[in-house]
């Protein structure tokens, strides 16, 4: 779709690019599928204006795109001179030569090479040719500005002159209606907190924004032992915020990000087991994850779909081991029976066979979601049927997929697009709770 993302700018497509597309069109890979779709779109554009190829094809001819520029194909040979160190047999070098020739041909008009190939951009700049990365595939320019789901309230929250706070009690929750400039920075299902010595602390969630005012609702305290979820109590503020989202039946989609050891998988599993086995809100837990190798590939795996996924599910097994030990009064036989019951309610699925499925009343956990593309995330989330809850989690600092960055990861895409939706929520877990060794390693390595 990049052809339609350059707004008023004209696009020049070298013939060697069409040749490269032709070389990659065969097969069932994601690249081959994308190539075939691109070729169909180019064919449709040419068919709309068969006589205008030399003059440029109108990119907005269908009326469904914002692009107002034109698409030019290379229709003649262009002369250029490149250094001897750049052999002309390489398609990258031919494209660089065309950029050089176009700059001379269309001077003083600006000609810019746009490429995802970092080395090609470096070579272009070494030759004095302007080159840019293609930015439209990124949900964010900088991972540091990703929505965290949490906002600290200002120090003068209770007695500030430019805002008003009124409160009332309804069931176990206290509600606060606030009006003032801070309302502009709030989103639905965002968590807010106020911590200050000498003042009452507040931990709440934004439930309503209407004009200049917003309504906050206090949270259930899952850090207290009486509110333990499957025997697990929350250890910090962000974990408590996350559990409030995971246990809320009105929230259908939850994203959790955070470094290693912040408790993403443990919280999601504990909440899932409670709602499947105790509350009977969902019929079973479905766990899937991106199967991307960190090191060398160990080859094909034997067995059924679930057995093939086994080596990828070490994190699931580790967390189930922790959760099965929380039932201290059951004895060894009781724990074994509980473990068998838990296993029967957890299904491990491969992402490869998700297309066309619909999950009814399921609790779906998508682990290592930072390794998924936006298209893959869309495929998985759109599997949700009535009564299903989906939890996407991952660590954006540990992306193992080639060509994905923090800005273009499907997890970043989902967090950014779902923020403010009344039935979705996001939390960035801040503190590692695995061990002092893991916390120190995350900081210094």
N, C-alpha and C positions, 0 to 999 in steps of 0.2 A: 504493500500500500504506500510505500515511500514516494512513488511518483506523484501522489496527490497531496503531499505534505509540504510542498515548497511555496505555497501561496502564490505571490505575484511573480516569482522567478521562473525563467525559462530553464529547461533541462535538455542537455545534450547527451545522447546515448551512443557511445562509440560502437562500431560494428563488432569489435572484439568482445564486448560485453554480451551481445546476442550469441556469439560463438560459445562463450563460457556457459551461458544458459543452456544451450543445446547439449553441451557435454555433460550436464548434470541432471538432465530431465528423466533419466531412467532409474527405476527402482521404487521401493516403498518407503524410503527414508523421508524424514521431515524436509530435508533440503530438496529432494526430488519433487515432493508434493508442492512446495512453495514455488519451485521453478515452473512447474506445469501451470499453476494458477497465474503466475506472472505472464507467461507466454499467452495464455488465453486473454488476459486483460489487454496486452499489447495488440493482439489480433483484433479485439473488439474496437479498440481506438482507431486502428488503421482502417477497419471496415466502415466506420462512421464517416471518415474523411479520406477516401482513397486517393483523391487528386491533390491533397494538401501536404503530402509528406515533406517535400522540399521547403514549403513555407512554414511548416510546423503544425502539429496537431493540437487542437484546443483541448486542454486537460479537463475543463469544466463542461464538456459537451453533453454529458449525461445529466447535468444539473444537480447531482447529489454530493459534489465535493466543493470545497472552498477555493481550490486552486484556480487562479486566473492566468497563469503563465502558459507557455506552449512547450510541447515535446518535440525535439528535433532529433532525427536519426542521422547518422553519418552516411551521406550519400555519395561522397567522393573522397579520393585520397588526399591527405594533407601532408605537406612537407615539414619535417622537423629535424633537428640535429641534437642527439643526446651524447653524453660522454661515452667513450669506448668501454668504460667499466660497466655500462648497463646494456647487456645484450638484448637485441631487438626480438629474440625468440620468446622472451617472457611477456605475457599479456599485460602484466602490471607496468612494464617499461613502455609498451606501446601506448597505454592510456596516458602515461606521463608525457610522452611525446605529443599526443593529441592535445593535451591541456596547453602545452607550450605553443603549438601551432594556432590554437583557437585564440589565445591571448594576443598573438600578432595579428590575426585576421580580424578580430573584433575590437581592437584597441580604439578608444580608451575604455571600452566597456569591461567591467570586472568579470573574470572567469575564475571560478573556485572549484577545486576538486573536492568532492564529498565522498568519503570512504570510511568503512568500519575497520579497514586494515591499518593498524598502527604503523607498521614498517613502511607501508606505501606513503602514508602522510609524512613520515620522517624524510623519506627520499625526496618527496615533492618539495618540502621546505628547504632541503639541502640544494635543490636546483633553483631555488628562488621562486617557486610556484606556491600560491596560497592554497592551503588544504584545511579542511574542517572535518570533524567527526559528525556522523549523523545522530542528532540529538533526540529525534522524535520518538525513538523506541524506549526512552527513559522516562519513568514516572517522576523521578526527581533528579535534579542536577547533583545534589549533595546528600549523601545518606544521613548526615548529621541533622537535617531539617525534617526527617521523617516524623510523622505524627506519633507521639508517644502514648496518647490516651490519658495522660495525667497532667494536671495543672496545679501549681502551688498558688494559693490565694494570697493577696497582698497583706502586708503587716497590719494595715488599718481596716481589715475586712469588717470587724464587728462595729467599729465606730468611725468609719470614714465619712467625711463631710459630703462626698460626691456620690454616695450610694445609700440605698435603704435596704434593710433586711427585716422581713416579717416571718414568723414561724408558726406552725401548728402541728398537732399530733394526730396521726391516723394509723391505728393498729400499732404494730411494733416500731414503726418508722416515724421520724420527725422530718417535716418538710420545711424548706426555707424558700421564700420567694425573694429574689434579689433584683434590684434595678440599679443600673449605673454603667459606667464605661466598660467594666470587665465583661459584661454580657456579650459584647461584640467578639470576644476571643473564645467563647464557649461553643461546644458542639454537643448534640444529643449523645448520651451514653459516655460522655467524657467524665473522668473522675477528678474531683477537686479535693484538696486537703488544706487544712490550716493548722500549723503547729507552732506554738509560741509559749514560752514560759510565762505564767501568770494569767494566761487567757485560756478559755475552754477550747480543746482541740476539736476539729471537725473533719470527718471523712464522709464524702457524699458523692452521688452520681447525678449528672444533669439529666432530668427526665422530660423537661419541656422548655422550649424557648419560644416566647411569643412577644414579638415587637421588642420593646426596650427592657423586658424582664425575663428572668429564667427561674425555673423551679428546681431545687436540689433535694434529693432524698437521701437520708442517712443509710448506711450499709449494715448488713449483717456481719457481725464480728467473727470471722472464721479463725482468728488467732487464738480465740478462747477454746479451752478443752471441751466445753459442753457443746460447741458447734463443729467438732472435728468431722471431717469428711472422709469416710472409710478409714478412720483411725488416724488421719493426717491433719495436723493443725498448721496454719500458715505461719511462717517465720518472719515475714516483713510486710510492709505496707503494700507493695505492688502485688505480692502473692495474694493478699486479701482482696485487692481490687479484682484480680484475675478470677478468683474463685466466685466472686459475686456475679461475674458475667457467665461463668461456666455453669452455675447452678440456677440461672434465671431461665425459666421456660419461654419467656418472651424474646430472648436473644437467640436467633437462629444461626448466627455466624460470628465466630470469635477468632481473632488472630493474636498469637502470642509470639513476641520476639524477645531475644535476650541471649547473653553469652552462655557458654557451657556451664551447666550446674546450677542454673537459676530456677529449675524445677518445672520447666514447661511440660515435659512428658508425664511427670508424676502427678501434677495438678490435673491435667486433662484426663488421665486414667482414673484417678480417685473420684473425680466428679462423675465420670462415665459409669463406673461400677456402682456408685450410690444410686444414680438415676435409672440404671438398668435393673439391678437386683433388688434394691430396697424400695424405690419410688415407683418402679414399673412404668416410667415415663417413656422409655425407649425399649425396643425389643432386643437389640444387641449392639455391641461395639464393633465397628469396622475400622481396621487400621491399614493404612497404605503409606508408602513413602517413595521418594525418587530413588531409584537404584543406580546411583552414580558412585564409581570407585574412587577412593582417595589415592590409592597407589596403583600397582599393576593389576590388571584383570586376572582373576584366578580361573577363568574359563567357564564352560557351561556347568550348571548345577543340576543334579539328578532329582527326580521325584515329581510330586504333584505341584500345583501352583503354590499351595501353602508351604510345602517343604522347600521349594526353590526360594521363597521369600524369607525362610528361616534365618540364614546368615545376616540378612539386612535388619533383622528385628532384635538384635542384641539389646538395644535400649529398652524395648518393650519387656523383654524377659527380666532385665535388671530391675525395672520399676515394679513389675508384678511380684518379684521376690520381696521387695521392700513392703509392698502393700499386703502381702499374705502374712507377714510377720507382725502386722499391727494388731491382729486378733490374738492377744496373748492368753486369754482365758479358755480357748477352745481345745487346747491339748494338741498333740501331734496328729491323732486321727482326724480331729475336727478341722485342723488346718489343711490336711491332705484333701479332705472332702470339699472344703471351700475352694482350694486351688483348682480342683477338677471342675467345679461349678463355674468358676471364673473363666477357665479355658474354654468351656463349652459356649460361653456367651461372647467370646472375642473371635472375630473372623479376620484373618490376614489376607488382603487382596493385593494383586499386582495392578499397577496403574495401566498396564498395557491392554487390559480387557474391560476398561471402564466405559468405553463409548457405547451409548445406547441404553445403559442401565438406569434404573430409577430406584432410589433408596427410600423406603417408607418407614417412618418411625425409627430411624437408625441414628446412632451417635457415631459420627464419622470423624476419625482423627487422621489428618494429613501431616505426617512428620517430615522433617527436612525439606520444607516447602520452599526454602531459599534457592534450591536447585531446580525449580520448575520455571518454565517460561510463562508469560501472561496467558498464552493460548492454552497451555496445559492446565493452569489454575482454573481458567474458565471452564474447560471440559469437566474438571472434577466438581466444581461448585454447582454446575448446572445439573448434576446427577441428583440433587436433593429433591425429594418428593415431600408430601405433607407430613408434618411432625418430625422432620429430620433436622438435626443440629450438626453443623460442620465446624471443626476446630482446625485451623491452619497454624502450624508453628515451625519456627526455624531460627537459625542464627545467621544473620546477614554478613557476619565476619567470616563465615566458613562456607563460601560458595565454591563447589567443586566442579560445576558445569562450565566447559569452555564457552566463551562468548557471552556469559552472563556477568553482570556487575551488580553492586548494591543498588544502583539506580534503575537497572533494567530487569531485575529479578521479578518473577511473578508474585512473590510474597510482598515486595514493596508496592507493586501494582495494586494488589488486593487491599492492603492497608490504606493506601491513598484514596482508592475509589469508594471504599465502604465507610470512610469516616463520616460521622454525622447521620448515618442511617439509623432509624429508631430500633431496628431489630439486629443490629450488628455492633460489635465493640472490639476495641484493641487495647492491649497493654504491653508496654515494653518492660520486661522484668529486669530490675537493675542490679540486684545483689545476688552473687553466687552463694549457694547454700550446700554445695556438694562436700567440700572439705577445705581446710586451710591450704593444703597443697595445690588443689585445683584452682582456688581463687588467686593464689600467688602466681601460679603459672600463667593464668589468663592475663595478669597485669604485666609481667616482666618478659614473657617470651614473645 
